[in-house]
C-alpha cells in the first residue's frame, strides 16, 4: 500500500475513519484538527499527524509541503480527496482544505508539572466544546500551563473544541480528573485555588493572587457546587452592573485570568 | 378564535410560524426567546410577547402564570403543545418548557442615547451568533448601554444569539449600522473609540479610557480592517504570552470592557 492515495468515494473506510476521529470516538484514541495554520502550529510544537487529508484542488503552500514531508518521513499517510468529500468529513459549511488525525495526548494529572506556569485554568462540568476551546485559547494567551477538566466536561478533542482552541490544544496541557482526584493532587503541592463567587468574597481587582494560581470556573448553567467553592483558597467577585448575575463561563475565566496575570506580573516587578 | 389553544400537529401553521421566528426570518420582524427565566427578565423590562408557547406537561410556576396573564391582557395568544413538538420549534436537544415570540426592536443608531452609559460595545463583522449573544451578556454585566453591530454581523435576534445573551438582548440596546454611518454618528457627539491592536498601541492596563467609551472588536478571523483601527482614538494591546496572536472576539471585548470599567470607576473616585 502506498503512503499517498487519492480517495473518491464517501463510503471509503478512510473517510469513515476520518469522520469517527472528527467525532473523537473514545475507542479510537485519535482526534482531528483542521486548517493549515493550526496544523503548522502543531508541527512547530512537535506534533506530527498520523494521517493528513488534503483537498485535491488546493492552493500550493510551502508549509503544506513541509507538513507532508514530515508526515511521510514519520511513516504516516497522506491522502487526497475532493473538497466536497472533505467538507463531509468535518461537517463544516466552509471547510478548510486540509485536516489531519493526531493521537490523543495523555490527560492524567500526573502528566502536569505545576511549576511550569504561574497560571492554570480549571473548569468544572463545562459542557460547551466552544467554551472549552476558548478557555484553551485564553490559557495560551495568558501563558497558562494548561486546562484541568473536572467532572463531566465536554470532550477537549472534539472537532468543535479543537477548532475553538485555535491551536492551543497543542500548546496547553489538558488534564481530566474527578474532583476527589483533583483536590488531593492540588493539596499535595503548592497552588492557590481561586473562584469567582458571591460567597464571602473579595473584589477580583488586585486580589492577593499567588502563583501557581489555579482559576476555577463552573458549569455554564449551575455554576460551581457549594463545597467546591468552599474548598477554594480565595473567592473573588466581579462587578455585575446589570440584571444578570453571571458571565459566560469562558468570559469569566478570561477576565479573571488577565487580572491574575496583571497582579502576578506587578508583584514580580515590586520584588525586583 | 380563542386566545388559548392546544396544538398537536407538526404541520400546524402556528408551529411553522414559531419555527420561522426561531430562524428570525427578517420579513416576519419577530424573534423567539426560550426559558421561563429569560422570559421573566423580558417581562420585568416591559417586553410582553405576542405569542407564548408552553409544553402541555410542565411544572406549574407562579411566574409562568403571571406571564400568561400579561400576554392575554395585552391581547396576545397562549398555546400549548407536546414537549416533542416544542423541541422541534427551537431545534434544541434539551428544550425549555416555554418559549415566546417578540416583535423585533428598533436597531437604528438614532435610537441610542450615548449619555445613558459610560461603556458601549461595538462589533465589526462578528459572524458567530454565540459570540454576539455573549457580548450582549458581558455588556449587561459591565453596565454598558448596548451593542452596536457594524457591517455584516450575525443576526442579534437569531435564537442562538438570544440564547447566548441570557436575556441581555432585552436589557441592552442593539443597533445595526454600516461603518460609514457609524463613524459620522460617533463624531457628532462625545465618545472615545477604542480597539485592541498591535499598531501604535499602549498597554490596555490602566490606559486613558474616557466615557462614553466605545469598545470596538473585529471579525473572528480577520480582525479589524486597517482603516477602522486607524480611526480609533486609542489603540491598546493585551498581553499575548503564547503562540496565538489573538483572543476569541467575545473574550477580547470582555477583558477590555472590565478594564475600562475599572479605570472609569477609579477616575470617578479620584475626582470626588
Interface residues (C-beta under 8 A of the other chain):
Chain A: X41 X44 X45 X130 X134 X137 X138 X139 X140 X141 X142 X143 X164 X166 X167 X168 X171 X205 X238 X239 X240 X241 X242 X243 X244 X246 X247 X248 X250 X251 X254 X255 X258 X259 X261 X262
Chain B: X41 X44 X45 X130 X134 X137 X138 X139 X140 X141 X142 X143 X164 X166 X167 X168 X171 X205 X238 X239 X240 X241 X242 X243 X244 X246 X247 X248 X250 X251 X254 X255 X258 X259 X261 X262
